[in-house]
């Protein structure tokens, strides 16, 4: 028997075991000893023609098989035992467990997508989900009670309908890749916890969760209780996947837009420029040009909202104070020029670069107004 | 007539009967029943019946390791089982005779 067959047979046997779960463990073991061996033997006889569908065709579903066996053996039916042990008593915990699972799954997804927003709500829901998980694993008969809740029945009916459709069949054929998904999911959880979110705190936690989800995948296939770990893990992993994909899409989207904007060649503009002569006397109404003779234009906005776009400096300062907005001409500071011979190249001054020696401007496009003091 | 309904009442007797001569494991019992003409017998019913007869103390069981495949649990008739077989067998024979008589003219 190959491994695929093995898994499917095991799946079938686990389904039987689950349908008999309310019986004493020793009795279940006895049943599985011979009825289980029978299933294995039937599967072996099928040889190459074996498939889960063929097995179910031959023996009925695991549940049906268990039901028939139960009836022939005279065991109590599962519903009556649940009623005997107080099925109604479990309705509240069952409902709590079911909805905590739903909320936990949604929350895990949202937490991953929003990259850790709404931490308080997440913690609250997480605690509920953890409590529900504990409850499901510890409380006997709770799973049966959950499966009998009207909302569970509705959900299952809807799922069955989907599974019977073509979409469901296509999905079913992906089952082979389930182990791949389990590994991918564990990686996504580990990545989500360590890289994207809290690198320091979450490292160990994320690794532990990843390992747990890896373990829960195959378990959940046969033991529904593991869904309480497997489903939120899936939600979180899908959220991480979505977050990563959207980050990638955003990055590719913004590049072509931002690139021309940030590299547009434009002469550096400043709010204002003050020019001093060699004696430290401020020059006003100076026209500035770059080395190619282009005026160093800059836009200046006055108080009235009117603007100016030219190369004449310094501009009046626009001051907002208790008197409102007003324009102040002049230079707001003074400089001390270094006492140096006037013929040498300009050394650094204490406040600002002293004006370069008056070299002729190499451009003839505009009649240059060389630094002229007007007062 | 649906034989599965008939089988329900007499499966105990049938299982005890096929174990009278020779011990057998579940699948074995199932095959013998089918070879004996009870095609409609369900796999799970046979295993359930074996469990019930065992729990009622009419059968004993022992496990035989098998070199290929899973271990097999053999069932054998014990003394109470044999007594029950004789008893139920007589009940069945008189029942069947009565039914035969009723059907005699018609069928």
Boltz contact constraints between the chains, C-beta under 6 A:
constraints:
  - contact:
      token1: [A, 33]
      token2: [B, 73]
      max_distance: 6.0
  - contact:
      token1: [A, 34]
      token2: [B, 26]
      max_distance: 6.0
  - contact:
      token1: [A, 34]
      token2: [B, 73]
      max_distance: 6.0
  - contact:
      token1: [A, 35]
      token2: [B, 47]
      max_distance: 6.0
  - contact:
      token1: [A, 37]
      token2: [B, 70]
      max_distance: 6.0
  - contact:
      token1: [A, 38]
      token2: [B, 26]
      max_distance: 6.0
  - contact:
      token1: [A, 38]
      token2: [B, 27]
      max_distance: 6.0
  - contact:
      token1: [A, 40]
      token2: [B, 70]
      max_distance: 6.0
  - contact:
      token1: [A, 41]
      token2: [B, 27]
      max_distance: 6.0
  - contact:
      token1: [A, 59]
      token2: [B, 43]
      max_distance: 6.0
  - contact:
      token1: [A, 65]
      token2: [B, 44]
      max_distance: 6.0
  - contact:
      token1: [A, 68]
      token2: [B, 42]
      max_distance: 6.0
  - contact:
      token1: [A, 68]
      token2: [B, 44]
      max_distance: 6.0
  - contact:
      token1: [A, 68]
      token2: [B, 45]
      max_distance: 6.0
  - contact:
      token1: [A, 69]
      token2: [B, 44]
      max_distance: 6.0
  - contact:
      token1: [A, 69]
      token2: [B, 47]
      max_distance: 6.0
  - contact:
      token1: [A, 69]
      token2: [B, 48]
      max_distance: 6.0
  - contact:
      token1: [A, 72]
      token2: [B, 45]
      max_distance: 6.0
  - contact:
      token1: [A, 72]
      token2: [B, 48]
      max_distance: 6.0
  - contact:
      token1: [A, 72]
      token2: [B, 49]
      max_distance: 6.0
  - contact:
      token1: [A, 73]
      token2: [B, 48]
      max_distance: 6.0
  - contact:
      token1: [A, 73]
      token2: [B, 51]
      max_distance: 6.0
  - contact:
      token1: [A, 73]
      token2: [B, 52]
      max_distance: 6.0
  - contact:
      token1: [A, 74]
      token2: [B, 52]
      max_distance: 6.0
